[in-house]
Amino acid sequence: MAKKPLLSGLAESTKRLLGVIDAAAQIDPNQSAYNYDGVTVAMLAGSGDKPVRNRVQIYEKWFRMMGHPIISTALRAHVTQALGGHETSGDTIFMEPKPTASAAERALIEEIASDLLPLFNREAHSLAFRATGFGDAYLRIIFEPGKGVADLYGGELILPPLIQPYERGNITTGYVWTTGEKASERLTVKQMARCKMKRMNYIPQVRAQELAQRLSLIQDEIEKWPHMPALVGGAFLDAAEEPHDRLQTSLAGLVANRILGSIDESLVTMNMEGMTLEQQKKAVGNLARMLETSKRAAQALIDKGEFSTQRITHVMPVHGDKAITQVQAFQGSAATGTISIDDVMIQARLLAGALGMDLALLGFADQLAGGLGEGGFFRTSVQAAERSDIIRTALTECWNHIVDVHTLERYGYCFDPGKRPYQFNYFGATSALDREQQETRERSMNATSVMVQVMEQLRQMGLPEDAMALLMQTSMALDEDYAKRLAKAICSAKPPGDQEPGFGFGEEPPEPPGAPDSDESDPEDEPPATPKKTRFPKAQTNA
């Protein structure tokens, strides 16, 4: 039996989600579900370099690219950078209540987290990897009536090429699962969760009809928009297609060049002038058998992986200058060929740059030598940490949708998107970005410490407020308003011995060189008639 709601004011969000679930019934699964071609604005956006393709062609290309060693390593690095893992439990996702959450909300969030977090941690890495490669990734939601989400499925049955999402504006309204022209099924947002990566660039593709676009733009109410098939996009592989193709061409040329250079081919000539026909045939046969014997001996050693321990000698009878052989090596043979890999490396660098990952982090650590110095690895990995936010944002939206389905089925309501009492935190392995932030904080703290010392010296000098402001504005390069506020605070600060909060409250700084040393302090019941430097009582200074 479903539990009674613990929270109030959620009727609007629940009504909105139920409306989206029911809207999937309006989707025609036979329309633009499988390799559909129509007239689109992509015809205008397409060009010779980026031709218009349908979603099957785009996904087929990206699927092959995801198996490339450099691309696969880069995508896995992005995923682990964004998610990481706890050093003991291995968990990557944490659902925690916000500071403003009430006691009832905290108890509810703890109950939801115990049900869903094990499922989220199990599917997070594979879901994020597919999302970065395809731009979209999906989870089949398996729920029990009255109990909520029971399991999540993210296997090969729901690969992105098999799922066509439909949208009204920015709202996903349903899905069509298809494996052929006549094999399609319709799924609602209650049955499927979508991890949608942010669209950074438009990909020329054949999908949205001109008429449907016009009907969408002239309507002010989103509920009256037609269900539009979602376009392919958001993948990290979009800008990497051309560098990938060029790298493959360069590698193929390099391999072909090495194969060609490994062939040791030469031209053999014989002087058979004055020989009879029988002698010529016999001489040519002897030479052919000699070459064939050398070929078989070399091939046998190669097949066995052994070195030769014997000398092969061939004897050919000659008379005068008859039957003398001349051997001339072909240009480009194994003895003379030279091969360079600079063209391959430049394409590999372009590919790594398009993926947002430095080539030094993809197995080419030798690229760190020279120029970067100590800590260069961390500097180059900072750019990879920037894409972690994109992955985390897409995953958080997916988790929020699953939480809404869970609470709707179990409690009968869902949270308002703008007033969720919880937040998802990730144990990301962004060590490089953390190091940069830590060093920035340390530099700021050191600068602040030096400035505080200067302010203490200015207070001891007893300069007037306008002189202090002018000094900090000109010599310390501080903002005018900021300098005036600091000068006012310095002049109104209490001496250290007054025991009141304010600037200068704390242990007295060391005496300047040459100042008389005095350990005497005035009695607490008899304050001095004129202001003078005092010290803390002994108990506080020891503390």
Buried (B, 14 or more C-beta within 10 A) or exposed (E): EEEEBEBEEBEEBBEBBEEBBEBBEEBEBEBBBBEBEBEBEBEEEBEEEBEBBBBEBBBEBBBEBBEBEBBBBBBBBBBBBBBBBEEEEEBBBBBBBEEEBEEEBBEBBEBBBEBBBEBBBEBBBBBBBBBBBBBBBBBBBEBEEEEBBEEBEBEEEBBBBBBBBBBBEEBBBBBBBBEEEEEBEBBBBBBBBBBBBEBEEEBBBBBBBEEBBEBBEEBEEEEEBBBBBBBBBBBBBBBBBBBBBBBBEBBEEBEEBEEBBEEEEEEEEBBBEEBEEEBBEEBEEBBEEBEEEEEEEEEEEEEEEEEEEEEEEEEEEEEEEBBEEEEEEEEBBEEEBEEEEEBBBBBBBBBBBBBBBBBBBBEBEEBBEEEBEEEBBBBBBBBBBEBBBBBBBBBBBBBBBBBBBBBBBBBBBBBBEEEBBBBBEBBBBBBBBEBBEEEEEEEEEEEEEEBEEEBBEBBEEEBEBEEBBBBBBEEBEBEEEEBBEBBEBBBEBEBBBBEEEEBBBEEBEEEEEEEEEEEEBEEEEEEEEEEEBBBBEEEEEEE
